[in-house]
């Protein structure tokens, strides 16, 4: 009986020593041994060892300075955390971990290895620990770091991390970099993250468009089109803003083919999505395009696109402007002036598609004039399709 009792005590003691082994080894070991202990700690001791490793690094950073062994210990401690292990921590401990990661990133600013480890681990834990405080840190880092002397690995890691945990402020910062040649080396990373953040920064994006020049609007529009995840609602909001602002600019500056291409692309998106909220904008562009057409600044195909879009974007509000324009064409035809059959056709077909009965008189007038047969046929078809109730 005594032997059994003695054996039981010895086994219990051995188990107790083994269980405490990771903690004892960490406390008694040098920095290299502490690092090994972090990697080898049992599941029971892992949280305690990792926490104390981070505390040791922060407490001794000022004394040891830029020390490779201390860096290695910090990296081992950072990487030891997993979503599963962090999920088991109390809310208080999770907050402590966030604050500690921020301190490690800030204080180990000469160690790219530590900083990149912190950034990558924060992204990995984003669904377990609230990343907002770290997002604010990365935003601040990007705004204040001297890009020419910054460690390229750290800078890229920060930009790439914001693709996942960034916010609208991140977008503003990154977008400003796209227009600064100092950041040209990181253009691909910056653009990729800025594009990904567009859905979170629609208000900021629309403010960028407002009052900007055509070149800047074109660059914003291009960014939006690179993100296939952006909702059609947001794409239409951007397209409407681009179109409305471009009209103001084009009215007060020289007209270019590139400007028109941008406007027609924006208009096309609005028409494809039947974005009737842009009715006023589409009618303003119709008036602008009509004036440009009369000055031979746009061709028949381009003007036809503008007219045809009205049936989808402004099916109610476009009726009177189209009737007025058809009456202009009829008057020109009566005077024997040259009138494009293609433009007459698209106006008639658009009115016919809308079907408003107020177009009756102007459509009927077409049938009495010397238009080509295709135009006369279109007018008769449009008349027969008008809705009278």
C-alpha atoms as a printed R data frame, in Angstrom:
    type eleno elety resid chain resno       x      y       z
1   ATOM     1    CA   UNK     A     1   0.000  0.000   0.000
2   ATOM     2    CA   UNK     A     2   2.831  2.348   0.905
3   ATOM     3    CA   UNK     A     3   4.560  1.464  -2.353
4   ATOM     4    CA   UNK     A     4   1.447  2.302  -4.379
5   ATOM     5    CA   UNK     A     5   1.007  5.583  -2.514
6   ATOM     6    CA   UNK     A     6   4.664  6.474  -2.994
7   ATOM     7    CA   UNK     A     7   4.485  5.655  -6.684
8   ATOM     8    CA   UNK     A     8   1.364  7.763  -7.112
9   ATOM     9    CA   UNK     A     9   3.058 10.735  -5.443
10  ATOM    10    CA   UNK     A    10   6.087 10.348  -7.672
11  ATOM    11    CA   UNK     A    11   3.938 10.193 -10.804
12  ATOM    12    CA   UNK     A    12   1.943 13.260  -9.698
13  ATOM    13    CA   UNK     A    13   5.157 15.139  -8.987
14  ATOM    14    CA   UNK     A    14   6.598 14.173 -12.356
15  ATOM    15    CA   UNK     A    15   3.448 15.317 -14.173
16  ATOM    16    CA   UNK     A    16   3.453 18.588 -12.216
17  ATOM    17    CA   UNK     A    17   7.092 19.251 -13.111
18  ATOM    18    CA   UNK     A    18   6.386 18.441 -16.764
19  ATOM    19    CA   UNK     A    19   3.344 20.720 -16.793
20  ATOM    20    CA   UNK     A    20   5.359 23.582 -15.358
21  ATOM    21    CA   UNK     A    21   8.337 22.811 -17.558
22  ATOM    22    CA   UNK     A    22   7.507 25.345 -20.318
23  ATOM    23    CA   UNK     A    23   7.053 28.179 -17.843
24  ATOM    24    CA   UNK     A    24  10.172 27.270 -15.864
25  ATOM    25    CA   UNK     A    25  12.243 26.913 -19.009
26  ATOM    26    CA   UNK     A    26  11.020 30.306 -20.227
27  ATOM    27    CA   UNK     A    27  11.795 32.090 -16.947
28  ATOM    28    CA   UNK     A    28  15.237 30.508 -16.491
29  ATOM    29    CA   UNK     A    29  16.324 30.501 -20.133
30  ATOM    30    CA   UNK     A    30  18.361 33.044 -22.082
31  ATOM    31    CA   UNK     A    31  16.747 34.841 -25.047
32  ATOM    32    CA   UNK     A    32  17.475 32.045 -27.517
33  ATOM    33    CA   UNK     A    33  16.094 29.482 -25.067
34  ATOM    34    CA   UNK     A    34  13.024 31.629 -24.455
35  ATOM    35    CA   UNK     A    35  12.428 31.686 -28.224
36  ATOM    36    CA   UNK     A    36  12.699 27.904 -28.391
37  ATOM    37    CA   UNK     A    37  10.291 27.609 -25.469
38  ATOM    38    CA   UNK     A    38   7.724 29.763 -27.270
39  ATOM    39    CA   UNK     A    39   7.875 27.440 -30.269
40  ATOM    40    CA   UNK     A    40   7.727 24.265 -28.172
41  ATOM    41    CA   UNK     A    41   5.292 25.290 -25.413
42  ATOM    42    CA   UNK     A    42   2.498 22.886 -24.618
43  ATOM    43    CA   UNK     A    43  -1.046 23.905 -25.386
44  ATOM    44    CA   UNK     A    44  -1.683 24.455 -21.688
45  ATOM    45    CA   UNK     A    45   1.257 26.855 -21.278
46  ATOM    46    CA   UNK     A    46   1.268 28.430 -24.744
47  ATOM    47    CA   UNK     A    47  -0.855 31.460 -23.857
48  ATOM    48    CA   UNK     A    48   1.200 32.237 -20.731
49  ATOM    49    CA   UNK     A    49   4.525 31.785 -22.512
50  ATOM    50    CA   UNK     A    50   3.501 33.887 -25.545
51  ATOM    51    CA   UNK     A    51   2.150 36.676 -23.366
52  ATOM    52    CA   UNK     A    52   5.282 36.811 -21.228
53  ATOM    53    CA   UNK     A    53   7.507 36.657 -24.273
54  ATOM    54    CA   UNK     A    54   5.832 39.797 -25.653
55  ATOM    55    CA   UNK     A    55   6.098 41.503 -22.263
56  ATOM    56    CA   UNK     A    56   9.800 40.580 -22.078
57  ATOM    57    CA   UNK     A    57  10.422 42.029 -25.544
58  ATOM    58    CA   UNK     A    58   8.675 45.306 -24.777
59  ATOM    59    CA   UNK     A    59  10.254 45.663 -21.318
60  ATOM    60    CA   UNK     A    60  13.771 45.078 -22.603
61  ATOM    61    CA   UNK     A    61  13.666 46.724 -26.025
62  ATOM    62    CA   UNK     A    62  15.107 50.017 -24.820
63  ATOM    63    CA   UNK     A    63  17.944 48.258 -22.963
64  ATOM    64    CA   UNK     A    64  18.892 45.839 -25.753
65  ATOM    65    CA   UNK     A    65  18.221 48.130 -28.698
66  ATOM    66    CA   UNK     A    66  18.378 46.532 -32.142
67  ATOM    67    CA   UNK     A    67  19.083 42.970 -31.073
68  ATOM    68    CA   UNK     A    68  18.542 40.038 -33.445
69  ATOM    69    CA   UNK     A    69  17.798 37.563 -30.681
70  ATOM    70    CA   UNK     A    70  15.175 39.867 -29.212
71  ATOM    71    CA   UNK     A    71  13.687 40.307 -32.688
72  ATOM    72    CA   UNK     A    72  13.520 36.533 -33.081
73  ATOM    73    CA   UNK     A    73  11.750 36.155 -29.742
74  ATOM    74    CA   UNK     A    74   9.229 38.836 -30.703
75  ATOM    75    CA   UNK     A    75   8.512 37.170 -34.045
76  ATOM    76    CA   UNK     A    76   8.111 33.742 -32.428
77  ATOM    77    CA   UNK     A    77   5.673 35.175 -29.876
78  ATOM    78    CA   UNK     A    78   3.664 37.000 -32.558
79  ATOM    79    CA   UNK     A    79   3.405 33.972 -34.816
80  ATOM    80    CA   UNK     A    80   2.431 31.684 -31.929
81  ATOM    81    CA   UNK     A    81  -1.052 33.230 -31.799
82  ATOM    82    CA   UNK     A    82  -3.781 31.599 -33.869
83  ATOM    83    CA   UNK     A    83  -7.442 32.508 -34.327
84  ATOM    84    CA   UNK     A    84  -8.338 29.471 -32.206
85  ATOM    85    CA   UNK     A    85  -5.995 30.369 -29.353
86  ATOM    86    CA   UNK     A    86  -6.998 34.039 -29.355
87  ATOM    87    CA   UNK     A    87 -10.681 33.127 -29.360
88  ATOM    88    CA   UNK     A    88 -10.142 31.431 -26.009
89  ATOM    89    CA   UNK     A    89  -8.710 34.603 -24.443
90  ATOM    90    CA   UNK     A    90 -10.827 36.921 -22.329
91  ATOM    91    CA   UNK     A    91 -11.960 40.217 -23.836
92  ATOM    92    CA   UNK     A    92  -9.443 41.984 -21.611
93  ATOM    93    CA   UNK     A    93  -6.606 39.754 -22.846
94  ATOM    94    CA   UNK     A    94  -7.649 40.293 -26.460
95  ATOM    95    CA   UNK     A    95  -7.487 44.057 -25.961
96  ATOM    96    CA   UNK     A    96  -4.074 43.651 -24.358
97  ATOM    97    CA   UNK     A    97  -2.906 41.673 -27.386
98  ATOM    98    CA   UNK     A    98  -4.063 44.401 -29.786
99  ATOM    99    CA   UNK     A    99  -2.294 47.078 -27.760
100 ATOM   100    CA   UNK     A   100   0.838 44.928 -27.540
101 ATOM   101    CA   UNK     A   101   0.911 44.340 -31.292
102 ATOM   102    CA   UNK     A   102   0.654 48.092 -31.833
103 ATOM   103    CA   UNK     A   103   3.518 48.650 -29.370
104 ATOM   104    CA   UNK     A   104   5.639 45.993 -31.085
105 ATOM   105    CA   UNK     A   105   5.067 47.553 -34.514
106 ATOM   106    CA   UNK     A   106   5.885 51.019 -33.194
107 ATOM   107    CA   UNK     A   107   8.871 50.240 -30.990
108 ATOM   108    CA   UNK     A   108  10.529 47.678 -33.254
109 ATOM   109    CA   UNK     A   109  10.581 50.197 -36.080
110 ATOM   110    CA   UNK     A   110  14.083 49.178 -37.139
111 ATOM   111    CA   UNK     A   111  13.128 45.535 -37.550
112 ATOM   112    CA   UNK     A   112  11.207 44.861 -40.761
113 ATOM   113    CA   UNK     A   113  10.862 41.209 -39.698
114 ATOM   114    CA   UNK     A   114   8.978 42.105 -36.521
115 ATOM   115    CA   UNK     A   115   6.829 44.741 -38.193
116 ATOM   116    CA   UNK     A   116   5.835 42.471 -41.088
117 ATOM   117    CA   UNK     A   117   5.070 39.647 -38.636
118 ATOM   118    CA   UNK     A   118   2.775 41.952 -36.674
119 ATOM   119    CA   UNK     A   119   0.999 43.128 -39.832
120 ATOM   120    CA   UNK     A   120   0.465 39.642 -41.249
121 ATOM   121    CA   UNK     A   121  -0.722 38.238 -37.922
122 ATOM   122    CA   UNK     A   122  -3.163 41.111 -37.417
123 ATOM   123    CA   UNK     A   123  -4.716 40.349 -40.797
124 ATOM   124    CA   UNK     A   124  -4.926 36.651 -39.878
125 ATOM   125    CA   UNK     A   125  -6.736 37.549 -36.643
126 ATOM   126    CA   UNK     A   126  -9.104 40.131 -38.160
127 ATOM   127    CA   UNK     A   127 -12.192 37.980 -37.587
128 ATOM   128    CA   UNK     A   128 -11.213 37.231 -34.000
129 ATOM   129    CA   UNK     A   129  -9.921 40.567 -32.715
130 ATOM   130    CA   UNK     A   130 -11.308 43.964 -33.757
131 ATOM   131    CA   UNK     A   131  -8.756 45.326 -36.283
132 ATOM   132    CA   UNK     A   132  -9.862 48.990 -36.189
133 ATOM   133    CA   UNK     A   133  -7.091 50.180 -33.798
134 ATOM   134    CA   UNK     A   134  -4.454 48.576 -35.988
135 ATOM   135    CA   UNK     A   135  -6.053 49.984 -39.130
136 ATOM   136    CA   UNK     A   136  -5.687 53.444 -37.585
137 ATOM   137    CA   UNK     A   137  -2.022 52.675 -36.879
138 ATOM   138    CA   UNK     A   138  -1.369 51.622 -40.480
139 ATOM   139    CA   UNK     A   139  -3.151 54.712 -41.799
140 ATOM   140    CA   UNK     A   140  -0.970 56.877 -39.575
141 ATOM   141    CA   UNK     A   141   2.176 55.019 -40.620
142 ATOM   142    CA   UNK     A   142   1.477 55.485 -44.330
143 ATOM   143    CA   UNK     A   143   0.709 59.178 -43.891
144 ATOM   144    CA   UNK     A   144   3.829 59.970 -41.872
145 ATOM   145    CA   UNK     A   145   6.558 57.602 -43.087
146 ATOM   146    CA   UNK     A   146   9.138 59.014 -45.486
147 ATOM   147    CA   UNK     A   147   8.463 56.831 -48.502
148 ATOM   148    CA   UNK     A   148  11.938 57.168 -50.005
149 ATOM   149    CA   UNK     A   149  13.629 55.824 -46.890
150 ATOM   150    CA   UNK     A   150  10.902 53.418 -45.757
151 ATOM   151    CA   UNK     A   151  11.584 49.691 -45.778
152 ATOM   152    CA   UNK     A   152   9.902 48.484 -48.968
153 ATOM   153    CA   UNK     A   153   8.808 45.188 -47.410
154 ATOM   154    CA   UNK     A   154   7.091 46.903 -44.501
155 ATOM   155    CA   UNK     A   155   5.486 49.520 -46.732
156 ATOM   156    CA   UNK     A   156   4.094 46.899 -49.099
157 ATOM   157    CA   UNK     A   157   2.891 44.754 -46.184
158 ATOM   158    CA   UNK     A   158   0.995 47.720 -44.739
159 ATOM   159    CA   UNK     A   159  -0.615 48.608 -48.059
160 ATOM   160    CA   UNK     A   160  -1.575 44.998 -48.754
161 ATOM   161    CA   UNK     A   161  -3.000 44.568 -45.242
162 ATOM   162    CA   UNK     A   162  -5.325 47.521 -45.760
163 ATOM   163    CA   UNK     A   163  -6.898 45.695 -48.683
164 ATOM   164    CA   UNK     A   164  -8.424 43.463 -46.003
165 ATOM   165    CA   UNK     A   165  -8.717 45.672 -42.910
166 ATOM   166    CA   UNK     A   166  -8.711 49.160 -44.440
167 ATOM   167    CA   UNK     A   167 -11.450 51.794 -44.196
168 ATOM   168    CA   UNK     A   168 -12.540 54.963 -45.979
169 ATOM   169    CA   UNK     A   169  -9.619 56.901 -44.481
170 ATOM   170    CA   UNK     A   170  -7.260 54.281 -45.917
171 ATOM   171    CA   UNK     A   171  -8.777 54.881 -49.352
172 ATOM   172    CA   UNK     A   172  -8.251 58.643 -49.128
173 ATOM   173    CA   UNK     A   173  -4.599 58.162 -48.204
174 ATOM   174    CA   UNK     A   174  -3.915 55.607 -50.913
175 ATOM   175    CA   UNK     A   175  -5.757 57.563 -53.585
176 ATOM   176    CA   UNK     A   176  -3.612 60.602 -52.826
177 ATOM   177    CA   UNK     A   177  -0.538 58.405 -53.356
178 ATOM   178    CA   UNK     A   178  -1.717 57.418 -56.833
179 ATOM   179    CA   UNK     A   179  -1.318 61.017 -57.955
180 ATOM   180    CA   UNK     A   180   2.126 61.404 -56.358
181 ATOM   181    CA   UNK     A   181   5.163 60.255 -58.328
182 ATOM   182    CA   UNK     A   182   7.056 59.647 -55.077
183 ATOM   183    CA   UNK     A   183   4.996 56.464 -54.663
184 ATOM   184    CA   UNK     A   184   5.393 55.187 -58.240
185 ATOM   185    CA   UNK     A   185   7.436 52.166 -57.078
186 ATOM   186    CA   UNK     A   186   4.411 50.938 -55.107
187 ATOM   187    CA   UNK     A   187   1.783 51.879 -57.698
188 ATOM   188    CA   UNK     A   188   0.529 48.326 -58.299
189 ATOM   189    CA   UNK     A   189   0.029 47.577 -54.597
190 ATOM   190    CA   UNK     A   190  -1.510 50.977 -53.890
191 ATOM   191    CA   UNK     A   191  -3.935 50.789 -56.806
192 ATOM   192    CA   UNK     A   192  -4.980 47.221 -55.988
193 ATOM   193    CA   UNK     A   193  -5.828 48.151 -52.394
194 ATOM   194    CA   UNK     A   194  -7.504 51.435 -53.344
195 ATOM   195    CA   UNK     A   195  -9.725 49.592 -55.818
196 ATOM   196    CA   UNK     A   196 -10.683 47.023 -53.180
197 ATOM   197    CA   UNK     A   197 -11.662 49.769 -50.715
198 ATOM   198    CA   UNK     A   198 -13.952 51.681 -53.087
199 ATOM   199    CA   UNK     A   199 -17.186 50.142 -51.709
200 ATOM   200    CA   UNK     A   200 -16.232 51.470 -48.250
201 ATOM   201    CA   UNK     A   201 -15.386 54.936 -49.536
202 ATOM   202    CA   UNK     A   202 -18.181 55.974 -51.892
203 ATOM   203    CA   UNK     A   203 -18.675 59.365 -50.224
204 ATOM   204    CA   UNK     A   204 -14.955 60.085 -50.485
205 ATOM   205    CA   UNK     A   205 -14.888 58.911 -54.103
206 ATOM   206    CA   UNK     A   206 -17.769 61.175 -55.118
207 ATOM   207    CA   UNK     A   207 -16.031 64.097 -53.414
208 ATOM   208    CA   UNK     A   208 -12.906 63.367 -55.432
209 ATOM   209    CA   UNK     A   209 -14.941 63.557 -58.635
210 ATOM   210    CA   UNK     A   210 -16.680 66.788 -57.655
211 ATOM   211    CA   UNK     A   211 -14.738 69.726 -59.020
212 ATOM   212    CA   UNK     A   212 -11.926 67.607 -60.469
213 ATOM   213    CA   UNK     A   213 -10.590 67.888 -64.020
214 ATOM   214    CA   UNK     A   214 -11.348 65.407 -66.783
215 ATOM   215    CA   UNK     A   215  -8.057 63.536 -66.356
216 ATOM   216    CA   UNK     A   216  -8.704 62.913 -62.672
217 ATOM   217    CA   UNK     A   217 -12.299 61.889 -63.349
218 ATOM   218    CA   UNK     A   218 -11.101 59.439 -65.978
219 ATOM   219    CA   UNK     A   219  -8.638 57.900 -63.512
220 ATOM   220    CA   UNK     A   220 -11.353 57.514 -60.851
221 ATOM   221    CA   UNK     A   221 -13.749 55.991 -63.376
222 ATOM   222    CA   UNK     A   222 -11.044 53.534 -64.431
223 ATOM   223    CA   UNK     A   223 -10.458 52.519 -60.817
224 ATOM   224    CA   UNK     A   224 -14.142 51.812 -60.300
225 ATOM   225    CA   UNK     A   225 -14.308 49.616 -63.380
226 ATOM   226    CA   UNK     A   226 -11.408 47.510 -62.097
227 ATOM   227    CA   UNK     A   227 -13.411 46.293 -59.098
228 ATOM   228    CA   UNK     A   228 -15.902 43.657 -60.212
229 ATOM   229    CA   UNK     A   229 -17.239 43.447 -56.640
230 ATOM   230    CA   UNK     A   230 -18.624 47.002 -56.629
231 ATOM   231    CA   UNK     A   231 -22.426 46.996 -56.642
232 ATOM   232    CA   UNK     A   232 -24.207 48.277 -59.738
233 ATOM   233    CA   UNK     A   233 -25.775 50.938 -57.536
234 ATOM   234    CA   UNK     A   234 -22.357 52.320 -56.664
235 ATOM   235    CA   UNK     A   235 -21.154 52.066 -60.261
236 ATOM   236    CA   UNK     A   236 -24.201 54.044 -61.389
237 ATOM   237    CA   UNK     A   237 -23.694 56.673 -58.701
238 ATOM   238    CA   UNK     A   238 -20.132 57.188 -59.884
239 ATOM   239    CA   UNK     A   239 -21.187 57.224 -63.550
240 ATOM   240    CA   UNK     A   240 -23.873 59.819 -62.868
241 ATOM   241    CA   UNK     A   241 -21.414 62.009 -60.964
242 ATOM   242    CA   UNK     A   242 -18.801 61.698 -63.696
243 ATOM   243    CA   UNK     A   243 -21.316 62.604 -66.376
244 ATOM   244    CA   UNK     A   244 -22.772 65.603 -64.529
245 ATOM   245    CA   UNK     A   245 -19.360 67.016 -63.568
246 ATOM   246    CA   UNK     A   246 -17.942 66.423 -67.046
247 ATOM   247    CA   UNK     A   247 -20.754 68.457 -68.608
248 ATOM   248    CA   UNK     A   248 -19.812 71.427 -66.443
249 ATOM   249    CA   UNK     A   249 -16.156 71.097 -67.373
250 ATOM   250    CA   UNK     A   250 -16.784 70.548 -71.087
251 ATOM   251    CA   UNK     A   251 -19.074 73.574 -71.222
252 ATOM   252    CA   UNK     A   252 -16.211 75.736 -70.008
253 ATOM   253    CA   UNK     A   253 -13.213 74.243 -71.781
254 ATOM   254    CA   UNK     A   254 -12.005 72.818 -75.053
255 ATOM   255    CA   UNK     A   255 -13.682 69.610 -76.199
256 ATOM   256    CA   UNK     A   256 -11.624 66.450 -76.723
257 ATOM   257    CA   UNK     A   257 -12.279 62.963 -78.044
258 ATOM   258    CA   UNK     A   258 -11.069 61.516 -74.738
259 ATOM   259    CA   UNK     A   259 -13.587 63.604 -72.818
260 ATOM   260    CA   UNK     A   260 -16.427 62.392 -75.014
261 ATOM   261    CA   UNK     A   261 -15.320 58.780 -74.682
262 ATOM   262    CA   UNK     A   262 -15.492 59.082 -70.887
263 ATOM   263    CA   UNK     A   263 -18.936 60.685 -71.049
264 ATOM   264    CA   UNK     A   264 -20.334 58.061 -73.398
265 ATOM   265    CA   UNK     A   265 -18.981 55.235 -71.233
266 ATOM   266    CA   UNK     A   266 -20.658 56.736 -68.170
267 ATOM   267    CA   UNK     A   267 -23.888 57.243 -70.110
268 ATOM   268    CA   UNK     A   268 -23.775 53.660 -71.370
269 ATOM   269    CA   UNK     A   269 -23.592 52.300 -67.813
270 ATOM   270    CA   UNK     A   270 -26.572 54.421 -66.770
271 ATOM   271    CA   UNK     A   271 -28.586 53.197 -69.769
272 ATOM   272    CA   UNK     A   272 -27.677 49.534 -69.223
273 ATOM   273    CA   UNK     A   273 -28.898 49.764 -65.641
274 ATOM   274    CA   UNK     A   274 -31.956 51.917 -66.449
275 ATOM   275    CA   UNK     A   275 -30.736 54.403 -63.869
276 ATOM   276    CA   UNK     A   276 -33.707 56.791 -63.992
277 ATOM   277    CA   UNK     A   277 -32.333 58.744 -61.023
278 ATOM   278    CA   UNK     A   278 -29.978 60.319 -63.568
279 ATOM   279    CA   UNK     A   279 -32.836 61.630 -65.703
280 ATOM   280    CA   UNK     A   280 -31.892 65.298 -65.277
281 ATOM   281    CA   UNK     A   281 -28.234 64.558 -65.945
282 ATOM   282    CA   UNK     A   282 -29.052 62.582 -69.098
283 ATOM   283    CA   UNK     A   283 -31.216 65.432 -70.420
284 ATOM   284    CA   UNK     A   284 -28.458 67.937 -69.691
285 ATOM   285    CA   UNK     A   285 -26.057 65.743 -71.620
286 ATOM   286    CA   UNK     A   286 -28.541 65.465 -74.492
287 ATOM   287    CA   UNK     A   287 -28.641 69.257 -74.712
288 ATOM   288    CA   UNK     A   288 -24.847 69.388 -74.534
289 ATOM   289    CA   UNK     A   289 -24.472 66.662 -77.177
290 ATOM   290    CA   UNK     A   290 -27.020 68.337 -79.477
291 ATOM   291    CA   UNK     A   291 -25.006 71.539 -79.397
292 ATOM   292    CA   UNK     A   292 -21.773 69.607 -79.989
293 ATOM   293    CA   UNK     A   293 -23.384 67.732 -82.901
294 ATOM   294    CA   UNK     A   294 -24.460 70.960 -84.556
295 ATOM   295    CA   UNK     A   295 -20.866 72.180 -84.273
296 ATOM   296    CA   UNK     A   296 -19.643 68.887 -85.797
297 ATOM   297    CA   UNK     A   297 -17.747 67.986 -82.609
298 ATOM   298    CA   UNK     A   298 -19.472 64.606 -82.389
299 ATOM   299    CA   UNK     A   299 -20.579 62.294 -85.185
300 ATOM   300    CA   UNK     A   300 -23.889 60.640 -86.010
301 ATOM   301    CA   UNK     A   301 -23.084 57.379 -84.191
302 ATOM   302    CA   UNK     A   302 -22.130 59.166 -80.999
303 ATOM   303    CA   UNK     A   303 -25.197 61.390 -81.041
304 ATOM   304    CA   UNK     A   304 -27.420 58.396 -81.774
305 ATOM   305    CA   UNK     A   305 -26.050 56.722 -78.647
306 ATOM   306    CA   UNK     A   306 -26.983 59.756 -76.578
307 ATOM   307    CA   UNK     A   307 -30.520 59.936 -77.983
308 ATOM   308    CA   UNK     A   308 -31.157 56.215 -77.676
309 ATOM   309    CA   UNK     A   309 -30.082 56.209 -74.019
310 ATOM   310    CA   UNK     A   310 -32.954 58.523 -73.102
311 ATOM   311    CA   UNK     A   311 -35.562 55.771 -73.446
312 ATOM   312    CA   UNK     A   312 -33.846 53.918 -70.580
313 ATOM   313    CA   UNK     A   313 -32.674 56.757 -68.330
314 ATOM   314    CA   UNK     A   314 -35.349 59.412 -68.824
315 ATOM   315    CA   UNK     A   315 -38.417 57.744 -70.393
316 ATOM   316    CA   UNK     A   316 -40.790 60.352 -68.962
317 ATOM   317    CA   UNK     A   317 -38.768 63.546 -68.871
318 ATOM   318    CA   UNK     A   318 -37.230 63.040 -72.322
319 ATOM   319    CA   UNK     A   319 -40.529 63.155 -74.206
320 ATOM   320    CA   UNK     A   320 -40.822 66.937 -74.549
321 ATOM   321    CA   UNK     A   321 -37.147 67.552 -75.419
322 ATOM   322    CA   UNK     A   322 -37.318 64.820 -78.076
323 ATOM   323    CA   UNK     A   323 -40.564 66.190 -79.493
324 ATOM   324    CA   UNK     A   324 -38.996 69.638 -79.693
325 ATOM   325    CA   UNK     A   325 -35.946 68.243 -81.453
326 ATOM   326    CA   UNK     A   326 -38.047 66.245 -83.932
327 ATOM   327    CA   UNK     A   327 -39.991 69.426 -84.716
328 ATOM   328    CA   UNK     A   328 -36.658 71.170 -85.390
329 ATOM   329    CA   UNK     A   329 -35.732 68.409 -87.811
330 ATOM   330    CA   UNK     A   330 -39.157 68.624 -89.461
331 ATOM   331    CA   UNK     A   331 -38.772 72.394 -89.913
332 ATOM   332    CA   UNK     A   332 -35.352 71.894 -91.485
333 ATOM   333    CA   UNK     A   333 -36.779 69.288 -93.824
334 ATOM   334    CA   UNK     A   334 -39.568 71.692 -94.816
335 ATOM   335    CA   UNK     A   335 -36.940 74.328 -95.635
336 ATOM   336    CA   UNK     A   336 -35.045 71.854 -97.755
337 ATOM   337    CA   UNK     A   337 -32.051 71.719 -95.438
338 ATOM   338    CA   UNK     A   338 -29.939 68.615 -94.999
339 ATOM   339    CA   UNK     A   339 -31.249 66.335 -92.230
340 ATOM   340    CA   UNK     A   340 -29.531 63.123 -91.191
341 ATOM   341    CA   UNK     A   341 -31.821 60.158 -91.731
342 ATOM   342    CA   UNK     A   342 -29.993 58.213 -89.021
343 ATOM   343    CA   UNK     A   343 -30.610 60.924 -86.414
344 ATOM   344    CA   UNK     A   344 -34.246 61.295 -87.485
345 ATOM   345    CA   UNK     A   345 -34.713 57.538 -87.194
346 ATOM   346    CA   UNK     A   346 -33.289 57.276 -83.687
347 ATOM   347    CA   UNK     A   347 -35.394 60.209 -82.448
348 ATOM   348    CA   UNK     A   348 -38.545 58.665 -83.928
349 ATOM   349    CA   UNK     A   349 -37.741 55.179 -82.636
350 ATOM   350    CA   UNK     A   350 -37.012 56.514 -79.168
351 ATOM   351    CA   UNK     A   351 -40.303 58.380 -79.038
352 ATOM   352    CA   UNK     A   352 -42.033 55.266 -80.334
353 ATOM   353    CA   UNK     A   353 -40.397 53.116 -77.653
354 ATOM   354    CA   UNK     A   354 -41.512 55.516 -74.931
355 ATOM   355    CA   UNK     A   355 -45.004 55.589 -76.443
356 ATOM   356    CA   UNK     A   356 -46.214 58.880 -74.998
357 ATOM   357    CA   UNK     A   357 -49.258 60.146 -76.943
358 ATOM   358    CA   UNK     A   358 -48.016 63.766 -76.826
359 ATOM   359    CA   UNK     A   359 -45.599 62.826 -79.633
360 ATOM   360    CA   UNK     A   360 -48.517 62.264 -82.013
361 ATOM   361    CA   UNK     A   361 -48.420 65.612 -83.843
362 ATOM   362    CA   UNK     A   362 -44.668 65.690 -84.464
363 ATOM   363    CA   UNK     A   363 -44.647 62.042 -85.601
364 ATOM   364    CA   UNK     A   364 -47.601 62.632 -87.888
365 ATOM   365    CA   UNK     A   365 -45.820 65.623 -89.422
366 ATOM   366    CA   UNK     A   366 -42.942 63.362 -90.422
367 ATOM   367    CA   UNK     A   367 -45.259 61.312 -92.659
368 ATOM   368    CA   UNK     A   368 -46.082 64.415 -94.732
369 ATOM   369    CA   UNK     A   369 -42.478 65.397 -95.362
370 ATOM   370    CA   UNK     A   370 -39.883 64.288 -97.897
371 ATOM   371    CA   UNK     A   371 -37.980 61.939 -95.601
372 ATOM   372    CA   UNK     A   372 -36.501 58.668 -96.786
373 ATOM   373    CA   UNK     A   373 -38.895 55.735 -96.820
374 ATOM   374    CA   UNK     A   374 -37.196 54.120 -93.775
375 ATOM   375    CA   UNK     A   375 -37.903 57.267 -91.753
376 ATOM   376    CA   UNK     A   376 -41.511 57.445 -92.932
377 ATOM   377    CA   UNK     A   377 -42.041 53.781 -92.051
378 ATOM   378    CA   UNK     A   378 -40.546 54.305 -88.598
379 ATOM   379    CA   UNK     A   379 -42.861 57.278 -87.985
380 ATOM   380    CA   UNK     A   380 -45.933 55.235 -88.955
381 ATOM   381    CA   UNK     A   381 -44.825 52.381 -86.688
382 ATOM   382    CA   UNK     A   382 -44.240 54.792 -83.828
383 ATOM   383    CA   UNK     A   383 -47.669 56.347 -84.304
384 ATOM   384    CA   UNK     A   384 -49.369 52.959 -84.201
385 ATOM   385    CA   UNK     A   385 -47.595 52.120 -80.941
386 ATOM   386    CA   UNK     A   386 -48.520 55.242 -78.966
387 ATOM   387    CA   UNK     A   387 -50.414 54.661 -75.738
388 ATOM   388    CA   UNK     A   388 -53.654 56.598 -75.429
389 ATOM   389    CA   UNK     A   389 -54.636 55.610 -71.910
